[in-house]
Amino acid sequence: MSNRNINRLFEALTPNTEKKEKMLQNILVHSRDGDKGKTGQAFSKRLRPALLVAVLIVCLSTTALAGAYMGLDDVFMRFLNPINQEQAQYLSNGAYVVDKQVKNKNGTLHIKQVIGDSNLTYILMDFIAPEGTVLDAARYRFLYYDIPTNQDYMGVEFKVLDDGDHSDNRISLVMSILTKTSIAGQNVHFQLKDLQAADPYPGIFTTVIPDAWETDFKLDFKEYSTPYNVNKSLDMFGYRAVLETISVSPISISLKLESSSMDDIYEAAGFLKEIGVNQHLDNFPVTIKYQDGTTETTNLFNGLHLMENGTQLFTVKTFEHVINTKEIVSIVFFDKEIPINN
């Protein structure tokens, strides 16, 4: 095998340039060393192809293993919009590549990647309609979904992402799954049925492509969450409650509370107030304080509120962009400020 061919193969197999050059240099150095002396030269010529193949097989195996967690799809990266390269790498390291396609006469569903934390899972997928079909509506979703997990309750939402072309037969979607506990590592039988489209809110969804797409895969993403035990008493609308835990990740913040007056707290909070098109005020807002003195608050409700047994409240908060978790100083919830140690 020529040095030129070796170099080409390493271009394909080794994603890190510095690492690739070092590995290639080591192989070539060992090859030159083998040419010293007549006996050594004969041995080297016989053994060199086998050694190179063995090394390349190891590289191929290592790259394939790492590939399941390396790199986010460009569309996915734009959706998450990390604040810097460090955070982009962190998010990429937790992503799991599913890369499964389900085809039938009415279209192809390509399940691409999964990321998530202890309470929020994002599944990136493309839907490709038959040639000649234009998918250019403002909103898309599937009418029916089935994702059996160990959760008693799941909140599901579909969001159309910008894939750069709004006049073709392809759309990119993120399916958001909100759960009380993590679903990382679970094997799921995934089924979606009847693609629907709608104009901007308050447009009504109607089925545009009827059919079903189903497959099996594993939610083998690496969780981003960091849990914090709080156990602090606080005042909520004049009623006592205990903030038990907070879980923080770049994509969500979740809180668990307990109170014997939870029904009264809910009644005092009132219904979610609508202030715009599909926009409601958050009755249980969370504020993040950062090291540079800036703050951000969940003024609008995006996430999940789940009350159990009339005494427990579990809530998940998502923000307009990923959270810079390394710069968080504290989290404020009602009258309590909880320090976050990074």
C-alpha positions as a Markdown table, in Angstrom:
| # | Residue | x | y | z |
|---|---|---|---|---|
| 1 | Met | 0.0 | 0.0 | 0.0 |
| 2 | Ser | 1.5 | 3.4 | -1.1 |
| 3 | Asn | 2.0 | 6.3 | 1.3 |
| 4 | Arg | -0.5 | 8.2 | -0.8 |
| 5 | Asn | -3.2 | 5.6 | -0.4 |
| 6 | Ile | -2.5 | 5.4 | 3.4 |
| 7 | Asn | -2.9 | 9.2 | 3.6 |
| 8 | Arg | -6.2 | 9.1 | 1.7 |
| 9 | Leu | -7.6 | 6.4 | 4.0 |
| 10 | Phe | -6.6 | 8.3 | 7.1 |
| 11 | Glu | -8.4 | 11.4 | 5.7 |
| 12 | Ala | -11.6 | 9.4 | 5.8 |
| 13 | Leu | -11.1 | 7.5 | 9.1 |
| 14 | Thr | -9.6 | 10.1 | 11.4 |
| 15 | Pro | -11.7 | 13.2 | 12.2 |
| 16 | Asn | -9.0 | 15.0 | 14.3 |
| 17 | Thr | -6.3 | 16.5 | 12.0 |
| 18 | Glu | -3.6 | 16.6 | 14.6 |
| 19 | Lys | -4.2 | 13.1 | 15.8 |
| 20 | Lys | -4.4 | 11.9 | 12.2 |
| 21 | Glu | -1.0 | 13.4 | 11.3 |
| 22 | Lys | 0.6 | 11.9 | 14.4 |
| 23 | Met | -0.7 | 8.5 | 13.7 |
| 24 | Leu | 0.3 | 8.6 | 10.0 |
| 25 | Gln | 3.8 | 9.8 | 11.0 |
| 26 | Asn | 4.2 | 6.9 | 13.4 |
| 27 | Ile | 3.2 | 4.4 | 10.8 |
| 28 | Leu | 5.6 | 5.9 | 8.2 |
| 29 | Val | 8.4 | 6.1 | 10.8 |
| 30 | His | 8.0 | 2.5 | 11.7 |
| 31 | Ser | 8.1 | 1.6 | 7.9 |
| 32 | Arg | 11.4 | 3.5 | 7.4 |
| 33 | Asp | 12.9 | 2.0 | 10.5 |
| 34 | Gly | 12.1 | -1.5 | 9.1 |
| 35 | Asp | 14.3 | -0.8 | 6.0 |
| 36 | Lys | 17.5 | -0.6 | 8.1 |
| 37 | Gly | 19.7 | -3.6 | 7.3 |
| 38 | Lys | 19.3 | -6.4 | 4.8 |
| 39 | Thr | 17.5 | -8.9 | 7.1 |
| 40 | Gly | 15.3 | -6.1 | 8.6 |
| 41 | Gln | 14.4 | -4.9 | 5.1 |
| 42 | Ala | 13.1 | -8.3 | 4.0 |
| 43 | Phe | 11.1 | -8.8 | 7.2 |
| 44 | Ser | 9.7 | -5.3 | 6.9 |
| 45 | Lys | 8.5 | -5.8 | 3.4 |
| 46 | Arg | 6.7 | -9.0 | 4.3 |
| 47 | Leu | 5.2 | -7.6 | 7.5 |
| 48 | Arg | 4.4 | -4.0 | 6.6 |
| 49 | Pro | 1.1 | -4.6 | 4.7 |
| 50 | Ala | -0.2 | -6.7 | 7.6 |
| 51 | Leu | 0.8 | -4.1 | 10.1 |
| 52 | Leu | -0.8 | -1.3 | 8.2 |
| 53 | Val | -4.0 | -3.2 | 7.7 |
| 54 | Ala | -4.1 | -4.1 | 11.4 |
| 55 | Val | -3.5 | -0.4 | 12.5 |
| 56 | Leu | -6.1 | 0.8 | 10.0 |
| 57 | Ile | -8.7 | -1.7 | 11.3 |
| 58 | Val | -8.1 | -0.4 | 14.8 |
| 59 | Cys | -8.5 | 3.1 | 13.6 |
| 60 | Leu | -11.7 | 2.2 | 11.8 |
| 61 | Ser | -13.2 | 0.5 | 14.9 |
| 62 | Thr | -12.2 | 3.4 | 17.1 |
| 63 | Thr | -13.7 | 6.0 | 14.7 |
| 64 | Ala | -16.9 | 4.0 | 14.3 |
| 65 | Leu | -17.3 | 3.9 | 18.1 |
| 66 | Ala | -16.6 | 7.5 | 18.6 |
| 67 | Gly | -18.8 | 8.5 | 15.6 |
| 68 | Ala | -22.0 | 7.6 | 17.5 |
| 69 | Tyr | -21.3 | 10.6 | 19.8 |
| 70 | Met | -19.2 | 13.0 | 17.6 |
| 71 | Gly | -20.8 | 15.9 | 15.9 |
| 72 | Leu | -24.2 | 17.4 | 15.7 |
| 73 | Asp | -26.1 | 17.7 | 12.4 |
| 74 | Asp | -25.8 | 21.3 | 11.1 |
| 75 | Val | -29.6 | 21.8 | 11.3 |
| 76 | Phe | -29.6 | 20.5 | 14.9 |
| 77 | Met | -26.7 | 22.8 | 15.8 |
| 78 | Arg | -28.5 | 25.9 | 14.4 |
| 79 | Phe | -31.6 | 24.9 | 16.4 |
| 80 | Leu | -29.6 | 24.7 | 19.7 |
| 81 | Asn | -27.5 | 27.7 | 18.9 |
| 82 | Pro | -24.7 | 27.2 | 21.4 |
| 83 | Ile | -23.0 | 30.3 | 22.7 |
| 84 | Asn | -19.4 | 29.2 | 22.0 |
| 85 | Gln | -17.3 | 26.4 | 20.6 |
| 86 | Glu | -16.8 | 24.8 | 24.0 |
| 87 | Gln | -20.5 | 24.4 | 24.5 |
| 88 | Ala | -21.0 | 23.2 | 20.9 |
| 89 | Gln | -18.4 | 20.4 | 21.6 |
| 90 | Tyr | -20.1 | 19.6 | 24.9 |
| 91 | Leu | -23.5 | 19.2 | 23.2 |
| 92 | Ser | -22.0 | 17.2 | 20.4 |
| 93 | Asn | -20.3 | 14.8 | 22.9 |
| 94 | Gly | -23.8 | 13.9 | 24.3 |
| 95 | Ala | -25.5 | 13.3 | 21.0 |
| 96 | Tyr | -26.3 | 9.8 | 19.8 |
| 97 | Val | -26.6 | 9.0 | 16.1 |
| 98 | Val | -29.6 | 6.9 | 15.3 |
| 99 | Asp | -29.5 | 7.2 | 11.5 |
| 100 | Lys | -32.6 | 5.0 | 10.7 |
| 101 | Gln | -34.8 | 5.3 | 7.7 |
| 102 | Val | -38.3 | 4.0 | 7.3 |
| 103 | Lys | -39.8 | 4.1 | 3.8 |
| 104 | Asn | -43.1 | 3.5 | 2.3 |
| 105 | Lys | -45.0 | 4.7 | -0.8 |
| 106 | Asn | -46.0 | 8.0 | 0.9 |
| 107 | Gly | -42.6 | 9.1 | 2.1 |
| 108 | Thr | -39.4 | 8.4 | 4.1 |
| 109 | Leu | -38.9 | 9.2 | 7.8 |
| 110 | His | -35.2 | 9.5 | 8.6 |
| 111 | Ile | -34.5 | 9.5 | 12.3 |
| 112 | Lys | -31.1 | 11.2 | 12.7 |
| 113 | Gln | -29.9 | 12.1 | 16.1 |
| 114 | Val | -31.0 | 12.2 | 19.8 |
| 115 | Ile | -29.8 | 14.5 | 22.6 |
| 116 | Gly | -31.3 | 15.0 | 26.1 |
| 117 | Asp | -31.1 | 15.5 | 29.8 |
| 118 | Ser | -32.9 | 14.1 | 32.8 |
| 119 | Asn | -36.3 | 15.5 | 31.7 |
| 120 | Leu | -36.1 | 16.7 | 28.1 |
| 121 | Thr | -35.2 | 14.6 | 25.0 |
| 122 | Tyr | -34.8 | 16.0 | 21.5 |
| 123 | Ile | -35.1 | 13.7 | 18.5 |
| 124 | Leu | -34.0 | 15.2 | 15.2 |
| 125 | Met | -35.7 | 13.7 | 12.1 |
| 126 | Asp | -36.2 | 14.5 | 8.4 |
| 127 | Phe | -39.4 | 13.7 | 6.5 |
| 128 | Ile | -39.1 | 13.3 | 2.7 |
| 129 | Ala | -42.3 | 13.3 | 0.8 |
| 130 | Pro | -42.6 | 11.7 | -2.7 |
| 131 | Glu | -41.2 | 13.6 | -5.6 |
| 132 | Gly | -43.4 | 16.5 | -6.7 |
| 133 | Thr | -44.8 | 17.1 | -3.2 |
| 134 | Val | -43.9 | 20.5 | -1.8 |
| 135 | Leu | -43.7 | 20.8 | 2.0 |
| 136 | Asp | -43.9 | 24.6 | 2.6 |
| 137 | Ala | -46.4 | 25.0 | 5.5 |
| 138 | Ala | -45.5 | 27.0 | 8.6 |
| 139 | Arg | -46.1 | 24.2 | 11.0 |
| 140 | Tyr | -46.0 | 20.4 | 10.8 |
| 141 | Arg | -46.7 | 17.6 | 13.3 |
| 142 | Phe | -47.7 | 14.0 | 13.4 |
| 143 | Leu | -51.3 | 13.3 | 14.5 |
| 144 | Tyr | -50.4 | 10.1 | 16.3 |
| 145 | Tyr | -47.2 | 9.1 | 18.0 |
| 146 | Asp | -46.4 | 6.1 | 20.1 |
| 147 | Ile | -43.1 | 5.9 | 22.1 |
| 148 | Pro | -43.5 | 3.4 | 24.9 |
| 149 | Thr | -41.1 | 4.2 | 27.8 |
| 150 | Asn | -41.2 | 3.6 | 31.5 |
| 151 | Gln | -42.9 | 7.0 | 32.0 |
| 152 | Asp | -46.5 | 7.4 | 33.1 |
| 153 | Tyr | -46.7 | 10.9 | 31.5 |
| 154 | Met | -45.0 | 12.5 | 28.5 |
| 155 | Gly | -45.4 | 15.9 | 26.9 |
| 156 | Val | -44.6 | 15.9 | 23.2 |
| 157 | Glu | -44.2 | 18.7 | 20.7 |
| 158 | Phe | -43.0 | 19.0 | 17.1 |
| 159 | Lys | -41.0 | 22.0 | 15.8 |
| 160 | Val | -40.1 | 22.6 | 12.2 |
| 161 | Leu | -36.5 | 23.6 | 11.7 |
| 162 | Asp | -35.0 | 25.8 | 9.0 |
| 163 | Asp | -33.2 | 23.4 | 6.6 |
| 164 | Gly | -32.4 | 26.1 | 4.0 |
| 165 | Asp | -35.0 | 25.2 | 1.5 |
| 166 | His | -38.7 | 25.9 | 1.9 |
| 167 | Ser | -39.9 | 24.8 | -1.5 |
| 168 | Asp | -38.8 | 21.2 | -1.7 |
| 169 | Asn | -40.3 | 17.9 | -0.5 |
| 170 | Arg | -38.2 | 17.7 | 2.7 |
| 171 | Ile | -38.7 | 19.0 | 6.2 |
| 172 | Ser | -36.5 | 18.8 | 9.3 |
| 173 | Leu | -38.3 | 18.4 | 12.6 |
| 174 | Val | -37.4 | 18.2 | 16.2 |
| 175 | Met | -39.6 | 16.1 | 18.4 |
| 176 | Ser | -39.4 | 17.3 | 22.1 |
| 177 | Ile | -40.3 | 14.8 | 24.8 |
| 178 | Leu | -40.8 | 16.1 | 28.3 |
| 179 | Thr | -40.7 | 13.4 | 31.1 |
| 180 | Lys | -40.5 | 13.3 | 34.8 |
| 181 | Thr | -37.4 | 11.2 | 34.8 |
| 182 | Ser | -34.7 | 10.4 | 32.2 |
| 183 | Ile | -35.5 | 8.0 | 29.3 |
| 184 | Ala | -31.8 | 7.8 | 28.3 |
| 185 | Gly | -30.7 | 4.2 | 27.4 |
| 186 | Gln | -34.2 | 2.9 | 26.9 |
| 187 | Asn | -35.0 | 0.8 | 23.8 |
| 188 | Val | -38.2 | 2.1 | 22.2 |
| 189 | His | -40.6 | 1.0 | 19.5 |
| 190 | Phe | -41.1 | 4.3 | 17.7 |
| 191 | Gln | -44.2 | 5.0 | 15.7 |
| 192 | Leu | -45.5 | 8.1 | 13.9 |
| 193 | Lys | -48.7 | 8.3 | 11.9 |
| 194 | Asp | -50.3 | 10.9 | 9.6 |
| 195 | Leu | -48.3 | 14.0 | 8.9 |
| 196 | Gln | -50.3 | 17.2 | 9.4 |
| 197 | Ala | -49.7 | 20.7 | 8.3 |
| 198 | Ala | -51.0 | 24.1 | 9.4 |
| 199 | Asp | -50.6 | 27.8 | 8.8 |
| 200 | Pro | -49.2 | 30.0 | 11.5 |
| 201 | Tyr | -51.1 | 29.9 | 14.8 |
| 202 | Pro | -54.1 | 29.8 | 15.1 |
| 203 | Gly | -54.2 | 27.9 | 11.8 |
| 204 | Ile | -55.8 | 24.4 | 12.1 |
| 205 | Phe | -53.8 | 21.3 | 11.5 |
| 206 | Thr | -55.0 | 19.0 | 8.7 |
| 207 | Thr | -53.6 | 15.7 | 7.5 |
| 208 | Val | -51.6 | 16.1 | 4.3 |
| 209 | Ile | -49.8 | 12.7 | 4.1 |
| 210 | Pro | -51.6 | 9.8 | 5.7 |
| 211 | Asp | -49.6 | 6.7 | 6.6 |
| 212 | Ala | -47.5 | 5.2 | 9.4 |
| 213 | Trp | -43.8 | 5.0 | 10.0 |
| 214 | Glu | -42.3 | 2.8 | 12.7 |
| 215 | Thr | -39.0 | 1.4 | 13.8 |
| 216 | Asp | -37.0 | 0.4 | 16.9 |
| 217 | Phe | -33.9 | 2.1 | 18.2 |
| 218 | Lys | -32.2 | 3.0 | 21.5 |
| 219 | Leu | -32.2 | 6.4 | 23.2 |
| 220 | Asp | -28.5 | 6.0 | 23.9 |
| 221 | Phe | -27.7 | 9.7 | 24.4 |
| 222 | Lys | -25.5 | 11.0 | 27.3 |
| 223 | Glu | -27.5 | 13.1 | 29.8 |
| 224 | Tyr | -26.4 | 16.7 | 30.2 |
| 225 | Ser | -28.1 | 17.2 | 33.6 |
| 226 | Thr | -26.5 | 18.2 | 36.9 |
| 227 | Pro | -28.8 | 17.6 | 39.9 |
| 228 | Tyr | -28.7 | 19.7 | 43.1 |
| 229 | Asn | -30.4 | 18.8 | 46.4 |
| 230 | Val | -31.9 | 22.0 | 47.8 |
| 231 | Asn | -34.5 | 21.2 | 50.5 |
| 232 | Lys | -35.4 | 24.8 | 51.3 |
| 233 | Ser | -38.7 | 26.2 | 52.4 |
| 234 | Leu | -40.2 | 29.0 | 50.3 |
| 235 | Asp | -43.3 | 31.1 | 50.1 |
| 236 | Met | -45.6 | 30.6 | 47.0 |
| 237 | Phe | -48.5 | 33.0 | 46.9 |
| 238 | Gly | -48.7 | 33.0 | 50.7 |
| 239 | Tyr | -48.4 | 29.3 | 51.1 |
| 240 | Arg | -45.4 | 27.3 | 52.4 |
| 241 | Ala | -43.7 | 24.8 | 50.0 |
| 242 | Val | -40.4 | 23.0 | 50.0 |
| 243 | Leu | -38.1 | 23.1 | 47.0 |
| 244 | Glu | -36.6 | 19.7 | 47.1 |
| 245 | Thr | -34.3 | 19.5 | 44.0 |
| 246 | Ile | -33.1 | 21.4 | 41.0 |
| 247 | Ser | -31.7 | 19.8 | 37.9 |
| 248 | Val | -29.7 | 22.0 | 35.5 |
| 249 | Ser | -28.6 | 21.4 | 31.9 |
| 250 | Pro | -27.9 | 23.4 | 28.8 |
| 251 | Ile | -31.4 | 22.6 | 27.4 |
| 252 | Ser | -33.7 | 22.8 | 30.5 |
| 253 | Ile | -34.0 | 23.4 | 34.2 |
| 254 | Ser | -36.3 | 21.3 | 36.3 |
| 255 | Leu | -37.6 | 21.7 | 39.8 |
| 256 | Lys | -39.4 | 19.3 | 42.3 |
| 257 | Leu | -41.5 | 20.8 | 45.0 |
| 258 | Glu | -43.7 | 19.5 | 47.8 |
| 259 | Ser | -46.5 | 21.3 | 49.8 |
| 260 | Ser | -49.6 | 20.3 | 51.7 |
| 261 | Ser | -51.2 | 23.4 | 50.2 |
| 262 | Met | -50.4 | 22.6 | 46.5 |
| 263 | Asp | -54.1 | 22.8 | 45.5 |
| 264 | Asp | -54.2 | 26.3 | 47.0 |
| 265 | Ile | -51.0 | 27.3 | 45.3 |
| 266 | Tyr | -52.4 | 26.3 | 41.9 |
| 267 | Glu | -55.6 | 28.1 | 42.6 |
| 268 | Ala | -53.7 | 31.3 | 43.6 |
| 269 | Ala | -51.5 | 31.1 | 40.5 |
| 270 | Gly | -54.6 | 31.0 | 38.3 |
| 271 | Phe | -54.9 | 30.0 | 34.7 |
| 272 | Leu | -52.0 | 30.7 | 32.3 |
| 273 | Lys | -52.6 | 34.2 | 31.0 |
| 274 | Glu | -52.5 | 34.5 | 27.2 |
| 275 | Ile | -50.5 | 37.6 | 26.1 |
| 276 | Gly | -50.0 | 36.9 | 22.4 |
| 277 | Val | -50.3 | 34.3 | 19.6 |
| 278 | Asn | -49.8 | 31.0 | 21.4 |
| 279 | Gln | -47.9 | 32.8 | 24.2 |
| 280 | His | -48.8 | 32.5 | 27.9 |
| 281 | Leu | -47.2 | 34.0 | 31.0 |
| 282 | Asp | -45.3 | 31.5 | 33.2 |
| 283 | Asn | -47.1 | 31.3 | 36.6 |
| 284 | Phe | -44.0 | 29.7 | 38.2 |
| 285 | Pro | -41.1 | 31.7 | 36.7 |
| 286 | Val | -37.5 | 30.8 | 37.2 |
| 287 | Thr | -34.6 | 33.4 | 37.0 |
| 288 | Ile | -31.0 | 32.5 | 36.2 |
| 289 | Lys | -28.3 | 34.8 | 37.4 |
| 290 | Tyr | -24.9 | 34.8 | 35.6 |
| 291 | Gln | -21.4 | 35.7 | 36.6 |
| 292 | Asp | -21.4 | 38.8 | 34.4 |
| 293 | Gly | -24.4 | 40.2 | 36.2 |
| 294 | Thr | -27.0 | 39.4 | 33.5 |
| 295 | Thr | -30.2 | 37.5 | 34.2 |
| 296 | Glu | -32.9 | 35.7 | 32.2 |
| 297 | Thr | -36.3 | 34.7 | 33.4 |
| 298 | Thr | -38.9 | 32.3 | 32.0 |
| 299 | Asn | -41.6 | 35.0 | 31.7 |
| 300 | Leu | -43.3 | 32.9 | 29.0 |
| 301 | Phe | -44.3 | 29.4 | 29.7 |
| 302 | Asn | -42.4 | 26.8 | 27.8 |
| 303 | Gly | -42.1 | 23.4 | 29.3 |
| 304 | Leu | -44.1 | 21.2 | 31.7 |
| 305 | His | -46.1 | 21.5 | 34.9 |
| 306 | Leu | -47.1 | 18.2 | 36.5 |
| 307 | Met | -48.9 | 18.0 | 39.8 |
| 308 | Glu | -49.2 | 14.7 | 41.6 |
| 309 | Asn | -51.2 | 13.5 | 44.7 |
| 310 | Gly | -52.2 | 17.1 | 45.4 |
| 311 | Thr | -49.0 | 17.7 | 47.2 |
| 312 | Gln | -46.1 | 17.5 | 44.6 |
| 313 | Leu | -45.3 | 19.8 | 41.7 |
| 314 | Phe | -42.7 | 18.9 | 39.1 |
| 315 | Thr | -41.9 | 21.6 | 36.5 |
| 316 | Val | -39.5 | 21.7 | 33.5 |
| 317 | Lys | -38.4 | 25.0 | 32.1 |
| 318 | Thr | -37.0 | 25.6 | 28.6 |
| 319 | Phe | -35.5 | 28.8 | 27.3 |
| 320 | Glu | -35.2 | 30.5 | 23.9 |
| 321 | His | -31.6 | 29.2 | 23.5 |
| 322 | Val | -29.3 | 26.8 | 25.3 |
| 323 | Ile | -28.2 | 27.8 | 28.8 |
| 324 | Asn | -24.6 | 28.7 | 29.6 |
| 325 | Thr | -24.5 | 26.4 | 32.6 |
| 326 | Lys | -20.9 | 27.1 | 33.5 |
| 327 | Glu | -21.6 | 30.8 | 34.1 |
| 328 | Ile | -24.6 | 30.3 | 36.4 |
| 329 | Val | -24.2 | 31.9 | 39.8 |
| 330 | Ser | -27.6 | 31.2 | 41.2 |
| 331 | Ile | -31.2 | 30.3 | 40.4 |
| 332 | Val | -34.1 | 32.3 | 41.9 |
| 333 | Phe | -37.5 | 30.8 | 42.4 |
| 334 | Phe | -40.1 | 32.9 | 44.2 |
| 335 | Asp | -38.4 | 34.2 | 47.4 |
| 336 | Lys | -35.4 | 31.8 | 47.4 |
| 337 | Glu | -32.0 | 32.2 | 45.6 |
| 338 | Ile | -30.2 | 29.0 | 45.3 |
| 339 | Pro | -26.4 | 29.1 | 44.7 |
| 340 | Ile | -25.1 | 26.9 | 41.9 |
| 341 | Asn | -21.6 | 25.6 | 42.3 |
| 342 | Asn | -19.9 | 25.0 | 38.9 |
